[in-house]
Amino acid sequence: MKVQRFISTMLLALLLAGCGGSTATPTASPAASATPSVPTPTTPLTTPPATPVPSATVLDAHIEVGDLTRDYTVVAPPDVANRGPLPLFVLMHGPNVTTSEARQIGNADELARDPGAVLVWAEAYQDGWNAGTCCKPATTDAIDDIAFIGALVNHIEADYSVDPNRVFIGGDGIGGAMAYRAACELSDRFAAVAVVSGPLLADCTLANPISVLHIHGTADTLFPYGGGGTACDGPCPSVAQTMERWRKADGCTGEPTTTTEGIVDTTTFSTCSGGVEVQFVKANGLDDTWLGPGIDDLAVIWAFLTNHARTASGSTG
């Protein structure tokens, strides 16, 4: 799969307070190239170029959750201390990649610099997330990834200026399945979730409605569009089954609207509880599309998330 060498976790964030301490080692990401000063009659030719401005600050860290040490990476604007409350985007990477490798796919980290956000890349347990009926060894070892994600959000909100109404989560493949489970069980923390390829594999009873974006290629081989495959610990649901579960969980009624642009069909349920939306982007003929050619899913994800912040009343939009 093109990016089952991935995120994850499209989409754009990111965390402990009650589960233990954290240790961090900051590293600087590659600096943006600088443009030298142009000499003028009053400027000596020896004037040095302007100081390069880094595109983002990268911090590798870990937190203690229960008996485990869990790793994560924060990507934030270089001037984050001078920014007002920023969106937080928690990203869950897909299979067969580490967080570091996932960050090399596409340019999601650029969201930290422009338009400005705090991204948190969470590291899976031995390349598996406990997303429900997937994925070993996290499921067989009963890893509490929900506690990890909740602690991560708490920690980031304590250390950074984060807008609590713009806390989002997303992921790709198995990371997307984990993002869905977290969205279900931590719906009081997240305003919206964006997933590429991953199905909903856990029970989902929402404390608060949450906006949902699902992007799926019809040629996906790991999580087939029509269901099946071998990625799940049991049968993988089809995309239609996942979207129907979200429609019911969010209390959506009425008929959806559908638009087509090129190879992409977009179906949106807009009449849902709390003003949320459930949207499905169907990429015809594509495999897993995470930050790959054929569809600018990062732009689609970030536009959807930022348009579905939670309001003071608890609704989104």
Residue frames as qw, qx, qy, qz and C-alpha x, y, z in Angstrom:
[[0.000, 0.889, 0.457, 0.000, 0.00, 0.00, 0.00],
 [0.369, 0.669, -0.013, 0.645, 1.18, 3.37, -0.96],
 [0.089, -0.570, 0.398, -0.714, 0.75, 4.63, 2.52],
 [0.869, -0.475, -0.104, -0.088, 0.18, 1.77, 4.56],
 [0.674, 0.004, -0.234, 0.701, 3.80, 2.90, 4.93],
 [0.125, -0.859, -0.185, -0.461, 2.62, 5.83, 6.66],
 [0.247, -0.610, 0.167, -0.734, 0.31, 8.55, 9.91],
 [0.697, -0.434, 0.045, -0.569, -0.18, 8.19, 11.71],
 [0.039, -0.939, -0.339, 0.040, -2.29, 10.17, 11.30],
 [0.342, -0.622, -0.258, -0.655, -4.71, 13.96, 7.74],
 [0.116, -0.650, -0.743, -0.109, -6.23, 15.73, 8.81],
 [0.076, 0.682, 0.025, 0.727, -3.73, 18.59, 11.55],
 [0.402, -0.687, -0.133, -0.591, -1.85, 18.40, 16.81],
 [0.722, -0.182, -0.513, -0.427, -0.69, 17.89, 20.56],
 [0.586, -0.466, -0.283, -0.600, -0.15, 15.92, 25.68],
 [0.588, -0.241, -0.748, 0.189, -0.43, 14.40, 30.09],
 [0.282, -0.633, 0.244, -0.679, -1.61, 15.64, 33.26],
 [0.729, -0.448, 0.285, -0.432, -2.78, 12.86, 35.48],
 [0.996, 0.051, -0.062, -0.032, -0.83, 9.81, 34.27],
 [0.829, -0.245, 0.084, 0.495, 2.81, 10.67, 34.94],
 [0.163, -0.783, 0.202, 0.565, 5.68, 12.90, 34.02],
 [0.761, 0.631, 0.110, 0.101, 7.32, 13.55, 30.70],
 [0.519, -0.519, 0.355, 0.578, 10.86, 13.79, 29.43],
 [0.591, 0.783, 0.194, -0.027, 11.59, 15.72, 26.25],
 [0.544, -0.326, 0.364, 0.682, 14.57, 16.27, 24.00],
 [0.429, 0.811, 0.133, -0.375, 14.01, 19.13, 21.55],
 [0.559, -0.035, 0.539, 0.629, 15.42, 18.93, 18.07],
 [0.229, 0.612, -0.056, -0.755, 15.28, 21.60, 15.43],
 [0.734, 0.480, 0.476, 0.066, 13.68, 20.81, 12.09],
 [0.552, 0.167, 0.319, 0.752, 15.46, 21.92, 8.91],
 [0.013, -0.602, -0.170, 0.780, 15.48, 25.66, 8.66],
 [0.536, 0.767, 0.351, -0.003, 13.74, 27.42, 5.84],
 [0.618, 0.202, 0.162, 0.743, 16.14, 28.89, 3.31],
 [0.135, -0.785, -0.219, 0.563, 16.86, 32.58, 3.87],
 [0.512, 0.743, 0.224, 0.367, 17.05, 35.37, 1.30],
 [0.551, -0.182, -0.128, 0.805, 20.21, 37.50, 1.69],
 [0.029, 0.830, 0.203, -0.519, 19.88, 41.24, 2.07],
 [0.613, 0.622, 0.268, 0.407, 20.21, 43.07, -1.24],
 [0.473, -0.289, -0.057, 0.830, 23.10, 45.57, -1.12],
 [0.187, 0.924, 0.307, 0.128, 22.21, 49.22, -1.64],
 [0.390, 0.680, -0.204, 0.586, 24.48, 52.28, -1.87],
 [0.306, -0.686, 0.364, -0.551, 24.16, 52.67, 1.91],
 [0.921, -0.293, 0.195, -0.168, 24.50, 48.97, 2.77],
 [0.122, -0.646, 0.733, 0.175, 28.03, 47.48, 2.96],
 [0.709, 0.271, -0.572, -0.312, 28.64, 44.45, 0.78],
 [0.260, 0.200, -0.886, 0.328, 29.67, 42.56, 3.89],
 [0.580, -0.182, 0.274, -0.745, 26.14, 42.69, 5.37],
 [0.132, -0.067, 0.989, -0.030, 25.29, 39.11, 6.40],
 [0.360, -0.292, -0.688, -0.559, 22.10, 37.41, 5.19],
 [0.581, -0.434, 0.106, -0.681, 18.99, 37.50, 7.33],
 [0.270, -0.257, 0.875, -0.309, 18.81, 34.93, 10.11],
 [0.381, -0.108, -0.816, -0.421, 17.00, 31.81, 8.85],
 [0.565, -0.193, 0.334, -0.729, 13.62, 31.19, 10.44],
 [0.095, -0.041, 0.995, 0.011, 12.90, 27.53, 11.23],
 [0.434, -0.214, -0.556, -0.676, 9.64, 26.22, 9.81],
 [0.767, -0.489, -0.235, -0.342, 8.74, 24.42, 13.05],
 [0.174, -0.559, 0.717, -0.377, 10.04, 23.30, 16.43],
 [0.817, -0.022, -0.537, -0.208, 10.16, 19.53, 16.88],
 [0.336, -0.520, 0.621, -0.481, 10.14, 17.93, 20.32],
 [0.691, 0.000, -0.716, -0.104, 10.57, 14.16, 20.85],
 [0.310, -0.409, 0.543, -0.665, 9.27, 13.12, 24.27],
 [0.484, -0.172, -0.852, -0.100, 7.59, 10.39, 26.28],
 [0.494, -0.427, 0.247, -0.716, 5.08, 10.02, 29.08],
 [0.013, 0.061, -0.970, 0.237, 4.34, 7.30, 31.60],
 [0.667, -0.113, -0.165, -0.717, 0.93, 5.71, 31.19],
 [0.955, -0.236, -0.013, -0.180, 0.31, 2.92, 33.65],
 [0.784, -0.405, 0.373, 0.287, 3.31, 0.59, 33.48],
 [0.713, 0.405, 0.343, 0.458, 4.35, 1.73, 30.00],
 [0.177, -0.577, 0.151, 0.783, 6.49, 4.52, 28.64],
 [0.550, 0.646, 0.516, 0.122, 4.81, 5.92, 25.54],
 [0.384, -0.207, 0.272, 0.858, 6.58, 8.04, 22.94],
 [0.329, 0.833, 0.445, -0.014, 5.30, 11.00, 20.99],
 [0.436, 0.042, 0.191, 0.878, 6.53, 13.93, 18.92],
 [0.090, 0.840, 0.372, -0.386, 5.28, 17.52, 19.12],
 [0.414, 0.256, 0.347, 0.801, 5.59, 19.82, 16.09],
 [0.083, -0.844, -0.416, 0.328, 4.82, 23.45, 16.90],
 [0.353, 0.881, 0.034, 0.313, 5.42, 26.90, 15.39],
 [0.614, 0.168, -0.341, 0.692, 8.88, 28.30, 16.27],
 [0.050, -0.296, 0.232, -0.925, 7.16, 31.28, 17.90],
 [0.461, -0.444, -0.745, -0.188, 4.51, 29.20, 19.66],
 [0.355, -0.392, -0.543, 0.652, 5.09, 31.05, 22.95],
 [0.027, 0.244, 0.005, -0.969, 3.96, 34.28, 21.27],
 [0.268, -0.217, -0.697, -0.629, 0.89, 32.83, 19.60],
 [0.582, -0.188, 0.235, -0.756, -2.65, 32.94, 20.86],
 [0.701, -0.036, 0.669, -0.243, -4.58, 29.72, 21.47],
 [0.260, 0.408, -0.710, -0.511, -3.80, 27.33, 18.59],
 [0.907, 0.041, -0.166, -0.385, -5.58, 24.30, 17.16],
 [0.386, -0.446, 0.805, -0.055, -4.31, 20.93, 18.41],
 [0.821, 0.308, -0.310, -0.367, -4.16, 18.01, 15.96],
 [0.577, -0.395, 0.711, -0.074, -3.38, 14.55, 17.35],
 [0.649, 0.474, -0.470, -0.366, -2.12, 12.18, 14.64],
 [0.791, -0.229, 0.558, -0.102, -2.08, 8.39, 14.76],
 [0.174, 0.540, -0.692, -0.447, 0.32, 6.74, 12.32],
 [0.890, 0.190, -0.164, -0.381, -0.48, 3.75, 10.14],
 [0.954, -0.209, 0.204, 0.069, 1.14, 0.30, 9.94],
 [0.866, 0.168, 0.120, 0.454, 4.78, -0.59, 9.34],
 [0.327, 0.641, -0.102, 0.687, 6.11, 2.90, 10.09],
 [0.419, -0.380, -0.486, 0.666, 7.33, 4.76, 13.13],
 [0.009, 0.904, 0.300, -0.305, 6.23, 8.26, 14.04],
 [0.240, -0.625, 0.375, 0.641, 9.50, 9.59, 12.62],
 [0.261, 0.057, 0.788, 0.554, 8.94, 7.77, 9.33],
 [0.156, 0.711, 0.686, 0.012, 5.30, 8.84, 9.19],
 [0.064, -0.847, -0.092, 0.519, 6.33, 12.48, 9.46],
 [0.239, -0.361, 0.576, 0.693, 8.38, 12.12, 6.28],
 [0.220, 0.413, 0.813, 0.347, 5.26, 11.26, 4.27],
 [0.026, 0.836, 0.446, 0.317, 3.65, 14.35, 2.84],
 [0.268, 0.359, -0.216, 0.868, 3.97, 17.72, 4.53],
 [0.462, -0.706, -0.522, -0.128, 1.58, 17.62, 7.47],
 [0.554, -0.410, -0.276, 0.670, 4.20, 19.26, 9.69],
 [0.194, 0.268, 0.205, 0.921, 3.83, 22.42, 7.61],
 [0.344, -0.723, -0.498, -0.333, 0.50, 22.98, 9.35],
 [0.578, -0.548, -0.319, 0.513, 2.50, 23.96, 12.43],
 [0.324, -0.188, 0.115, 0.920, 4.02, 26.93, 10.63],
 [0.301, 0.168, -0.211, -0.915, 1.20, 27.92, 8.31],
 [0.151, -0.773, -0.169, -0.593, -1.54, 28.48, 9.29],
 [0.060, -0.470, 0.598, -0.646, -0.23, 27.62, 12.76],
 [0.864, -0.306, -0.186, -0.354, -1.12, 24.60, 14.87],
 [0.315, -0.525, 0.767, -0.191, 0.30, 22.25, 17.47],
 [0.828, 0.171, -0.452, -0.285, 0.66, 18.74, 16.06],
 [0.494, -0.469, 0.701, -0.212, 1.21, 15.65, 18.18],
 [0.696, 0.276, -0.616, -0.247, 2.31, 12.41, 16.52],
 [0.727, -0.415, 0.441, -0.323, 1.56, 9.51, 18.87],
 [0.234, 0.432, -0.862, -0.125, 3.69, 6.34, 18.68],
 [0.867, -0.127, -0.271, -0.398, 1.92, 2.97, 18.51],
 [0.633, -0.475, 0.592, -0.154, 2.68, 0.03, 20.79],
 [0.470, -0.187, 0.817, 0.278, 4.88, -2.38, 18.81],
 [0.105, 0.081, -0.621, -0.773, 3.32, -1.15, 15.54],
 [0.232, -0.444, -0.832, -0.239, -0.20, -1.84, 16.76],
 [0.268, -0.236, 0.200, -0.912, -3.09, 0.19, 18.14],
 [0.066, 0.295, 0.914, -0.271, -5.86, -1.19, 20.35],
 [0.249, 0.026, -0.247, -0.936, -8.59, 0.09, 18.07],
 [0.773, 0.016, 0.178, -0.608, -11.16, -2.54, 19.00],
 [0.947, 0.105, 0.303, -0.005, -10.96, -5.60, 16.77],
 [0.716, 0.500, -0.089, 0.478, -7.49, -4.55, 15.62],
 [0.757, 0.508, -0.412, 0.008, -4.56, -4.65, 15.98],
 [0.913, -0.337, -0.029, 0.230, -2.18, -7.20, 17.52],
 [0.485, -0.166, -0.787, 0.344, -0.17, -7.10, 19.74],
 [0.133, -0.230, 0.266, -0.927, -1.93, -4.07, 21.25],
 [0.717, -0.255, -0.218, -0.611, -5.25, -5.93, 21.41],
 [0.843, -0.114, -0.521, 0.071, -3.87, -9.18, 22.81],
 [0.467, 0.034, -0.498, 0.730, -1.76, -7.27, 25.38],
 [0.234, -0.801, -0.550, 0.040, -4.81, -5.16, 26.35],
 [0.378, 0.001, -0.056, 0.924, -2.94, -1.89, 25.81],
 [0.006, 0.798, 0.513, -0.316, -4.94, 1.11, 27.04],
 [0.385, 0.233, 0.299, 0.842, -4.42, 3.47, 24.12],
 [0.164, -0.818, -0.399, -0.381, -7.40, 5.56, 25.19],
 [0.573, -0.753, -0.108, 0.304, -5.60, 6.39, 28.45],
 [0.593, -0.107, 0.253, 0.757, -2.48, 7.24, 26.41],
 [0.186, 0.530, 0.411, 0.718, -4.34, 9.62, 24.10],
 [0.349, -0.860, -0.334, -0.165, -6.23, 11.26, 26.96],
 [0.637, -0.597, -0.001, 0.488, -3.01, 11.77, 28.92],
 [0.510, 0.135, 0.328, 0.784, -1.34, 13.17, 25.83],
 [0.003, -0.738, -0.381, -0.557, -4.06, 15.77, 25.30],
 [0.518, -0.825, -0.207, 0.096, -3.93, 16.75, 28.97],
 [0.673, -0.366, 0.122, 0.632, -0.16, 17.17, 28.83],
 [0.371, 0.323, 0.360, 0.793, -0.10, 19.27, 25.67],
 [0.171, -0.821, -0.369, -0.401, -2.91, 21.51, 26.90],
 [0.596, -0.746, -0.112, 0.274, -0.90, 22.12, 30.07],
 [0.609, -0.310, 0.253, 0.684, 2.30, 22.98, 28.18],
 [0.208, 0.154, 0.468, 0.845, 0.96, 24.91, 25.17],
 [0.325, 0.328, 0.229, -0.857, -1.65, 27.55, 24.50],
 [0.013, 0.158, 0.910, 0.384, -4.31, 25.33, 22.90],
 [0.480, -0.061, -0.069, -0.872, -7.85, 26.29, 21.92],
 [0.353, 0.002, 0.889, -0.290, -10.06, 23.67, 23.65],
 [0.648, 0.505, 0.318, -0.473, -12.71, 24.14, 20.97],
 [0.635, 0.656, -0.351, -0.208, -10.24, 23.22, 18.21],
 [0.375, -0.438, 0.817, -0.019, -8.82, 19.91, 19.40],
 [0.808, 0.367, -0.215, -0.408, -8.87, 17.36, 16.58],
 [0.571, -0.339, 0.742, 0.089, -7.69, 13.80, 15.97],
 [0.746, 0.533, -0.188, -0.353, -6.91, 11.87, 12.82],
 [0.503, -0.412, 0.744, 0.152, -5.05, 8.93, 11.38],
 [0.552, 0.444, -0.541, -0.453, -4.38, 6.59, 8.50],
 [0.609, 0.122, -0.781, -0.067, -5.14, 2.88, 8.22],
 [0.608, -0.376, -0.657, 0.240, -4.88, 1.25, 11.65],
 [0.218, -0.112, -0.302, 0.921, -4.07, 4.70, 13.02],
 [0.342, -0.207, -0.279, -0.873, -7.36, 5.88, 11.57],
 [0.642, -0.370, -0.650, -0.170, -9.18, 3.03, 13.30],
 [0.481, -0.284, -0.530, 0.638, -7.54, 4.14, 16.56],
 [0.020, -0.052, 0.024, -0.998, -8.53, 7.76, 15.93],
 [0.510, -0.340, -0.490, -0.620, -12.12, 6.61, 15.49],
 [0.628, -0.404, -0.640, 0.181, -12.11, 4.73, 18.79],
 [0.327, -0.185, -0.336, 0.864, -10.62, 7.75, 20.57],
 [0.203, -0.194, -0.220, -0.934, -13.24, 10.02, 18.96],
 [0.599, -0.417, -0.592, -0.342, -15.97, 7.74, 20.31],
 [0.677, -0.436, -0.509, 0.303, -14.62, 7.38, 23.84],
 [0.367, -0.375, -0.168, 0.835, -13.18, 10.90, 24.19],
 [0.183, 0.638, 0.527, 0.531, -15.86, 12.83, 22.32],
 [0.286, -0.918, -0.240, 0.136, -15.83, 15.40, 25.11],
 [0.503, -0.563, 0.258, 0.603, -12.22, 16.23, 24.18],
 [0.307, -0.046, 0.607, 0.732, -12.32, 16.31, 20.37],
 [0.400, 0.498, 0.120, -0.760, -14.40, 18.54, 18.11],
 [0.774, 0.511, -0.150, -0.342, -13.81, 16.51, 14.94],
 [0.663, -0.293, 0.654, 0.217, -12.04, 13.43, 13.59],
 [0.585, 0.660, -0.297, -0.366, -10.54, 12.86, 10.14],
 [0.695, -0.245, 0.671, 0.085, -9.53, 9.41, 8.93],
 [0.501, 0.528, -0.537, -0.426, -8.01, 8.00, 5.76],
 [0.536, 0.217, -0.801, -0.155, -8.78, 4.33, 5.08],
 [0.068, 0.077, -0.888, 0.448, -9.27, 3.10, 8.67],
 [0.458, -0.448, -0.631, -0.438, -12.63, 1.59, 9.69],
 [0.458, -0.493, 0.338, -0.658, -14.59, 1.98, 12.92],
 [0.606, 0.087, -0.790, 0.025, -13.83, -1.20, 14.88],
 [0.152, -0.078, -0.743, 0.647, -15.08, -0.38, 18.38],
 [0.100, -0.719, -0.685, 0.066, -18.40, 0.29, 20.07],
 [0.198, 0.197, 0.050, 0.959, -19.35, 3.94, 19.72],
 [0.233, -0.800, -0.554, -0.007, -21.63, 5.74, 22.13],
 [0.335, 0.457, -0.059, 0.822, -20.92, 9.46, 22.11],
 [0.266, -0.543, -0.494, 0.624, -20.96, 11.75, 25.11],
 [0.167, 0.705, 0.004, -0.689, -21.00, 14.64, 22.63],
 [0.762, 0.606, 0.225, 0.025, -21.66, 14.71, 18.88],
 [0.408, -0.567, 0.442, 0.562, -18.46, 14.92, 16.84],
 [0.592, 0.693, -0.164, -0.377, -17.91, 15.86, 13.20],
 [0.756, -0.154, 0.601, 0.208, -16.48, 13.06, 11.08],
 [0.487, 0.699, -0.365, -0.376, -14.52, 13.06, 7.81],
 [0.780, -0.131, 0.598, 0.132, -13.69, 9.73, 6.17],
 [0.414, 0.686, -0.440, -0.405, -11.52, 9.47, 3.03],
 [0.721, -0.123, 0.682, 0.022, -11.23, 6.08, 1.32],
 [0.246, 0.453, -0.639, -0.571, -9.89, 4.85, -2.00],
 [0.886, 0.123, 0.053, -0.443, -12.00, 2.27, -3.79],
 [0.797, 0.379, -0.464, 0.077, -8.84, 0.27, -4.62],
 [0.313, -0.658, 0.574, -0.373, -7.64, 0.08, -0.99],
 [0.716, 0.149, -0.680, -0.056, -6.13, -3.36, -0.36],
 [0.179, 0.138, -0.778, 0.586, -5.48, -3.29, 3.40],
 [0.282, 0.360, 0.642, -0.616, -8.98, -2.14, 4.36],
 [0.143, 0.248, 0.749, 0.597, -10.99, -2.98, 1.21],
 [0.270, -0.094, -0.085, -0.954, -13.72, -0.56, 0.25],
 [0.696, -0.200, -0.430, -0.539, -16.31, -3.34, 0.33],
 [0.712, -0.514, 0.349, -0.327, -15.02, -4.87, 3.56],
 [0.987, 0.083, -0.077, 0.113, -13.13, -8.08, 4.27],
 [0.330, 0.735, -0.479, 0.348, -9.36, -8.30, 4.10],
 [0.817, -0.172, -0.481, 0.269, -7.03, -9.63, 6.78],
 [0.198, 0.502, -0.329, 0.775, -6.00, -6.46, 8.65],
 [0.551, -0.491, 0.172, -0.653, -8.63, -6.83, 11.39],
 [0.186, -0.238, 0.908, -0.291, -8.71, -9.44, 14.13],
 [0.490, 0.404, 0.746, -0.200, -12.12, -10.33, 12.65],
 [0.427, 0.575, 0.542, 0.439, -13.91, -9.34, 9.44],
 [0.167, -0.198, -0.010, 0.966, -13.20, -5.73, 8.46],
 [0.338, 0.684, 0.539, -0.356, -16.37, -3.70, 7.92],
 [0.449, 0.529, 0.426, 0.580, -17.07, -2.03, 4.61],
 [0.132, 0.082, -0.060, 0.986, -16.90, 1.74, 4.22],
 [0.417, -0.432, -0.418, -0.681, -20.69, 1.81, 3.95],
 [0.678, -0.482, -0.547, 0.096, -20.97, 0.03, 7.32],
 [0.462, -0.188, -0.298, 0.814, -18.52, 2.45, 8.98],
 [0.052, -0.190, -0.130, -0.972, -20.34, 5.50, 7.64],
 [0.532, -0.487, -0.522, -0.456, -23.73, 4.14, 8.67],
 [0.626, -0.424, -0.520, 0.397, -22.48, 3.63, 12.21],
 [0.273, -0.105, -0.147, 0.945, -21.25, 7.21, 12.34],
 [0.252, -0.365, -0.383, -0.811, -24.52, 8.49, 10.87],
 [0.624, -0.543, -0.539, -0.159, -26.43, 6.77, 13.67],
 [0.586, -0.303, -0.406, 0.633, -23.96, 7.74, 16.41],
 [0.148, -0.073, -0.026, 0.986, -24.23, 11.41, 15.45],
 [0.256, 0.564, 0.639, -0.457, -28.00, 11.27, 15.06],
 [0.060, 0.264, -0.431, -0.861, -27.98, 12.34, 11.41],
 [0.496, 0.489, 0.667, -0.263, -31.34, 12.40, 9.64],
 [0.466, 0.781, 0.005, -0.416, -32.56, 13.12, 6.14],
 [0.870, 0.402, 0.140, 0.248, -30.83, 12.50, 2.85],
 [0.521, -0.498, 0.211, 0.660, -27.18, 13.44, 2.31],
 [0.437, 0.849, -0.109, -0.274, -25.89, 15.73, -0.42],
 [0.804, -0.090, 0.422, 0.410, -23.40, 14.36, -2.95],
 [0.304, 0.884, -0.203, -0.293, -21.02, 16.25, -5.22],
 [0.897, 0.097, 0.269, 0.338, -18.51, 14.98, -7.78],
 [0.133, 0.925, -0.300, -0.192, -15.22, 16.57, -8.80],
 [0.282, 0.573, -0.763, -0.101, -12.93, 14.52, -11.01],
 [0.554, 0.028, -0.832, 0.004, -12.36, 11.12, -9.39],
 [0.087, -0.036, -0.706, 0.702, -13.74, 12.28, -6.04],
 [0.408, -0.559, -0.542, -0.477, -17.33, 11.88, -4.82],
 [0.073, 0.127, -0.580, 0.802, -18.18, 13.72, -1.59],
 [0.465, -0.527, -0.633, -0.325, -21.25, 12.71, 0.42],
 [0.082, 0.202, -0.478, 0.851, -22.27, 14.84, 3.40],
 [0.378, -0.637, -0.671, -0.037, -24.85, 14.39, 6.14],
 [0.138, 0.374, -0.170, 0.901, -25.49, 17.89, 7.49],
 [0.578, -0.503, -0.071, -0.638, -28.62, 17.39, 9.60],
 [0.687, -0.047, -0.664, 0.292, -27.01, 15.84, 12.68],
 [0.555, -0.744, -0.341, 0.148, -27.09, 16.34, 16.44],
 [0.497, -0.679, 0.022, 0.540, -25.31, 19.41, 17.77],
 [0.334, 0.892, -0.124, -0.279, -24.73, 20.86, 14.31],
 [0.434, -0.451, 0.696, 0.350, -22.01, 18.35, 13.44],
 [0.697, 0.514, -0.272, -0.420, -21.49, 16.85, 9.99],
 [0.738, -0.173, 0.635, 0.148, -20.57, 13.38, 8.76],
 [0.482, 0.745, -0.265, -0.377, -18.74, 13.47, 5.44],
 [0.821, -0.066, 0.522, 0.224, -17.39, 10.72, 3.21],
 [0.281, 0.757, -0.407, -0.428, -14.87, 11.41, 0.43],
 [0.896, 0.125, 0.423, 0.052, -14.71, 8.53, -2.05],
 [0.018, 0.702, -0.542, -0.462, -11.52, 8.45, -4.13],
 [0.907, 0.324, 0.160, -0.215, -12.41, 6.34, -7.14],
 [0.831, 0.489, -0.209, 0.165, -9.65, 4.03, -8.35],
 [0.127, 0.721, -0.536, 0.421, -7.15, 4.94, -5.65],
 [0.676, -0.147, -0.653, 0.307, -5.47, 2.82, -2.98],
 [0.451, -0.695, -0.332, 0.450, -4.79, 4.30, 0.46],
 [0.355, 0.795, 0.179, 0.458, -4.56, 8.00, -0.36],
 [0.501, -0.796, -0.131, 0.312, -2.81, 9.38, 2.73],
 [0.149, -0.842, 0.260, 0.448, -0.82, 12.41, 1.56],
 [0.541, -0.051, 0.690, 0.479, -0.25, 10.73, -1.80],
 [0.075, 0.127, -0.469, -0.871, -0.99, 11.62, -5.43],
 [0.133, -0.381, -0.843, -0.355, -4.52, 11.77, -6.79],
 [0.344, -0.806, -0.404, -0.261, -6.13, 13.81, -4.01],
 [0.180, 0.471, -0.413, 0.759, -4.85, 16.60, -1.78],
 [0.598, -0.522, -0.605, -0.065, -6.25, 14.95, 1.31],
 [0.426, -0.236, -0.404, 0.774, -4.24, 17.10, 3.72],
 [0.099, -0.101, -0.096, -0.985, -5.96, 20.22, 2.38],
 [0.544, -0.375, -0.558, -0.502, -9.34, 18.46, 2.51],
 [0.613, -0.371, -0.624, 0.312, -8.69, 17.27, 6.08],
 [0.296, -0.175, -0.312, 0.886, -7.51, 20.60, 7.45],
 [0.242, -0.208, -0.251, -0.914, -10.33, 22.55, 5.81],
 [0.609, -0.420, -0.604, -0.298, -12.88, 20.14, 7.27],
 [0.567, -0.332, -0.563, 0.501, -11.39, 20.18, 10.76],
 [0.185, -0.103, -0.184, 0.960, -11.03, 23.93, 11.02],
 [0.355, -0.239, -0.340, -0.837, -14.58, 24.41, 9.75],
 [0.713, -0.406, -0.514, -0.250, -15.90, 22.15, 12.50],
 [0.179, 0.241, -0.611, 0.732, -14.58, 23.68, 15.70],
 [0.320, -0.559, -0.753, 0.134, -16.73, 23.28, 18.76],
 [0.083, -0.670, -0.072, -0.734, -18.60, 26.40, 19.83],
 [0.105, -0.313, 0.594, -0.733, -19.04, 27.62, 23.39],
 [0.743, -0.103, 0.141, -0.646, -22.46, 25.92, 23.45],
 [0.601, -0.208, 0.771, -0.026, -20.84, 22.58, 22.60],
 [0.774, 0.550, 0.303, -0.082, -22.07, 22.40, 18.99],
 [0.510, -0.259, 0.469, 0.672, -19.72, 22.46, 16.00],
 [0.468, 0.716, 0.472, 0.214, -19.70, 24.31, 12.74]]
